[in-house]
Amino acid sequence: MSAWSIIKNMQGQIFKIHSDFYYIDTSKGVYEAKIRDVLKKRKDAIVVGDFVELEQINENSKQAFVSKILPRNSFIPRPKVANINQVIIVCAIKEPDLDFEQLNRYLAFCEYYKLSPVLCFNKNDLEGEEEIIAKIKTIYEPLKYRIIFTSALEGNGIEQFKEVLKGKVTVLCGSSGVGKSSLINAIRPDLSLRTKQISEKTERGTHTTRHCEIITIEKGSKIVDTPGFSQLRFDFLMPAEVGLLFREIQEIQDKYGSCKFSDCIHEHETGCKIQEHPEIIDETRYQSYLQFVKEAKEYKKQVTYSGKKTETRSKVIHNREVTKISSKKRQTSRRKNNQEINKELHE
């Protein structure tokens, strides 16, 4: 038997991708693999979190080929990660200041992809922030979002943070500088992930994570460390769909009925239930909603005025599907040819 012959198949999960190499966690340990040429032609890229089937090259080698991608339970496109259970949205109470629109953007993102969100407010060691903490609770507790407060610096809330991670594959998201890497270091100091301080000039953080990687915290608990959720805009939805991503808008319509018009986007339309009950939705949430609708309008405009109609490749005649002939290849009928000839003779 050749040293390069296939020994057996096994399954594992991709936890890191570097250049053309895929690092896969299996029951037999970690394997470094490349993908078969046939898989390179897939429309959907292979991403961190994918469960795959491997072809081991040599019984004594930790090298293999990825031969098959197993079905995904979940997927997010930016950053590209598959098979995750929940998203922890990490925000700093201060330094940098809490950005409610960005927070609501992440929450709407979770609602769209049907992922369970947890709100983690880090840097809870800063003094004089009782007012902002009270506001956070007032807005998000009635919406049934789970909220935890932590301080990676002082260790506050770290046990609660670990409890949230148990038995799940979790993606951390949040603006740079809010302390995502510091939180991971607090529960796994041996990882020594790179962290950076807030820039005094811009009062914003800088990205320290360069690629997606699944980090095992303990048995059954994993975190996906990502470089960030870049360009997260709702320019792929129709305006009327944005309201589906806000729990309080759904609550108002469940309680008071639908708006007068089915395509109401809750701005200033007559008979809008959201306008009639503004006390139920917080102002910061509503302003975020309007911004997302604005982005969706750009998408609607693009589809309406720059979309191209494409013909189907078949049509049904007498309950029988037949292939359409391309207009370039379609021959002119004999009758039409005779008409053209008679027209020329007449002229």
Secondary structure, DSSP 8 states (H G I E B T S, - for coil): --TTS---EEEEEEEEEETTEEEEEETTEEEEEEE-HHHHT-SS---BT-EEEEEES-TT-SEEEEEEE---S-EEETTEEES--EEEEEEESTTTT--HHHHHHHHHHHHHTT-EEEEEEE-TT-SS-HHHHHHHHHHHTTTT-EEEE-BTTTTBTHHHHHHHHTTSEEEEE--TTSSHHHHHHHH-GGG--------TTTS-------S-EEEEEETTEEEEE-S--TT---TTS-GGGGGGG-HHHHHHHHHH---SSTT--SSS-TT-HHHH-GGGS-HHHHHHHHHHHHHHHHHHHHHHHH------SEEEETTEEEE---TTT----HHHHHHHHHHHHH-
